[in-house]
């Protein structure tokens, strides 16, 4: 069960996180609590499995990238962790995660690659394949961007009690 404060903390994280040297301080001030209290509550929510991770949404067109591709990789399960870390280290990669393969779709590791052209995406995938010694992969290019929205679990109240 979540407390009212925990719900308010989650609601505050559904919004854009302030771009500042101390974003958690800004959030804590908005909530009327100390930064230390906020961080302790976040650690507790994470330890309980309520919050699994924080993620950034890259609006690649606004950053100058004109092409992006989801690269689906077929990696042996005993290598997924190491290969994922290696691939996530590429500056062109914004997302890297594992999913269960199926008979019809044998890929289990996915990376989102951003570049200034489809050819540059392909070149990055080739470099990644060489670096991680992975031969089986396919590129899925984005044809259009759909509206990106975050989940809203709790509405944020303008006035916090």
N, C-alpha and C positions, 0 to 999 in steps of 0.2 A: 504494500500500500504506500502511495506517495503522500508526503505532507504537502500542505499548501505552498510552502517555500520551495520545495523540490519542483512542484508544478510550475511555479513562477520562473525558476531557473531554467527549466526545459523550454518554457515559452520564450524566454529571452534568447535562447540559442537557436530558435527557429528563424530569427531575423538575421540580417547580415551582421557579422561580428565587426565591431569597430576597427578601422585601420589606424592603429596607434601602437606605440611601443608597449603599452600595457592594456590590452583589450579586456582582460578579466577585471582590472580595476574599474574601467568604465562601466562594464556590465554590473559589477557589484554596487557601484554608486547609484546606478539606476534602480537597483533592487533595494537599496537602503541597508546593505549589509557590508561587512568588511571583505576585502579581496581574499583574505585567508579563509573566511567562512565559505565563500563561494568555491574556492579551490578544494576545500575539504569536502564540501557537499558533492562536487563533481567527481572527486575520487571515490566517494561512497557510492554514487549512482553507477559509476563504471564498475566498481567491485561487485555490486549486486547484479550487474548485467542489464541495468535499465538503459544505460548509454553504452553502446559498443565502440563508437568511434566518432570523430569529427572529420568532416570532409569539405574540401573547397570545390566550388563549381567554377570551372574556367569558362568564360565566355570567349572562346577562341577567336571569333571574328573581331572582337574589340581589341584583342592583343596583337592583331596583325597576321594571324595564321589564316590561310585561305583553304587549307585542306586538312582533313583528319581522317583517320582510319582506326577502326577497332581491329587489332591483330589478334587472331585466335591461334593459340599455340597448342600443339600436342606434346606434352612433356610427361615423362615417366613420373609416377607419384613420388618416388623416392628422391626426385630432383626438384620437385615443384617449389619448395621453399627457397632453395639456393638460386634457382633460375629466376624466380620472381624477384628476389632481392637484386640480382644483377640487372634485370630488365628495368626495374623501377628506378634504378640509378641513372638511366639515360635522361638527359634534360628534355628531350622531346616527349617523354611519357608523363601523362598526368594521372592515369589510373592503372593499377595492376592488381588483378584479383583472380582467384581460383573458383571454378564452378565444376560441378559433376558432369563428366562426358556422358554421351548416350551412344547407342549402336549407330544411329544415323549421323551423329555429330561427335567425333572423337576428341574434340579440343577441350582442354581443361584449364588453361591459363589464358588470361586476356589482358591486353595492354591497349591503352588509348594513345595513339601517336598523333602529334600535331606538327604541321610543317607548312611551307609556303607553296607546295604543289603536291599532286598525287605521286609524281616521280620521287620527290624528296621523302614522302612517307614510305614508299617502297625501298628506297636506299637505306633509310633508318631501320626498317624491319630486317633487311639483309645484314646490316651491321650487328643488330641485336642477335640475330640467329647465329652468326659467327661467334660472337662474344660468349654466348651461352651454349654453344654446340647443340642447337635445336634445328632439325631439318624440316619438320612438318608444321606448316603454318599457312594461314590464309588471311588476306586483308579484306575487310569489309568497310568500304568507304561510305561516309555520310553523304547523303544526297540532299537532305534538307534538315535544318535544325527545327525541332519542335520546341514548344514553350517549356522551359525548365522551371519547375517549381519544387519547393521543398515540402516535405510532409509537415502538417500542422497538427500536433497532438493536443496542445492546449492553446486556446486563444490568449494573446497577450493583452492584459488590461492596461489602458493608458494610465490609469491611476493605480498605483500599487499600494495596498494597505500597509 
